[in-house]
Amino acid sequence: QVQLVESGGGLVQAGGSLRLSCAASGRTFSMYAMGWFRQAPGKEREFVAAISWNSDPTYYADSVKGRFTISRDIAKSTLYLQMNNLKAEDTAVYSCAADREAFRTAVLDTTNAYWGQGTQVTVSS
């Protein structure tokens, strides 16, 4: 299995930027597809972005396309989410997920994925 620890969340003004990190340990990081998901208060968890084992393909939710960039550093066993032009509606707990079976497709099965504990992102308007 793989252990995931997110960091980089915080409070930022609308229009600002944050970079989230997800450090992975345990089994071989490079053989997992990775994804970012978020959950706002009172709402269901939603997909944000995903990346395959070799960074091709990548997928984004329409709501973040053009503003967020997902990437991974195999040598550091770390997943990133660069978030630019943040909006109040981006406020949520952001969690990373790892799915071994989806390593080529990057279509994560959330019921079988490994999850981190989440990091809070708050965007003030």
N, C-alpha and C positions, 0 to 999 in steps of 0.2 A: 504494500500500500504506500501511499504518499501523504506526507503531512504538509499542510499549507498555512502560511501565516501572512496576512495582509498588513500593510502599513501605508502611510501617506495621506490618510484622510484628514479632514479638518474643516475649519470655517473659512470661507472665501466669499468675496463680493461677486455679484453677477458680472459676467464679462471676464472674470479672472480664470486662472489655470491651476490645476493640481496634477500630480503624477502619483498614481497608486502603484504599489509594488506587491507582489505575491511571491514570497520565498518558499521554495519547495524542497523537501528533504525526504529521504527514504528511497523508494524505487527510482528507476531511471527517468528523470524529468523529460528527456527528449522523446520518450515513447508515449507521451500523453498529449492529447488535444487539451487545450486550456480555454477557459472562458471566464468572462466577468458577468455577473448578474447583480441586480439591485432590488431592494425592497423599501418602499416608502411607507410611512405610517398609515395603517388602514388599507393598504393596497397589497395585491399579490406580488410575489417575486417576478421580475421580468428580465428577459435576456438583454444584455448590453452589447457584448462583442465576443467573438471566439476566434481561435487561431489553431491551425493544425500543427503537427509535430515539426514540420520544416517551414512553418510560417506562410505556407501557400496551400489552401486558401485562408482568407480571413473573412469574417462576416460581422456586420454591424446592424443594430436596430436602426430603423429609419430615423428615430428621434435623436440619435447621436451621430449619424453619418455626416462626415465633413468636419466634425468638432472633436471627436475622440479617435485615438489611434491605439490599437492593441499591438504589442510586440513581446518578444521573448528573447532572453539571453541564455543560451544553452550552457555556456561556460559557468554562469553564475546561478543556474537553476532558478531563474527568476522571471516572472511574468510581469508585464507593465501595462498600465492604462494611462496614457496621456490625455488629459481632459482640458480642452480649451474652450473659451467663450462659454463658460458655465452659466446655466440659467437656474432660477429658483426651482424649477420642476426637476432638476437633476438631484435635488436633495434626497438622500436615501442612505441606507446601509449597503455598501458594496462588498460583494463576496466573490472570491475566485473559486473555480471548480476545475477538476482534472478528471478526464475520462480516457482510459486506456483503449477502449474499443473504438473510439471515434478518432484515433490519432491521425488518420489520413483525411477524413471527411470534415472534421471540426464541427460535426453536428452532435453536440453533447446530449447524453441521456442523463437528465438531472436526477433521476431516481437511482442511478448506479454510480454517480460521480462522487469523488472525494471533495470535501468542502473545507474552506477556511472559516474562521470565526467572524469575519466581516470587519469593515472599517467605516466609520461614519463620515459622510460628506454632507456638509451643510452650506448651501449657497444663499446668501442674503441678498434681497432685492433692494 
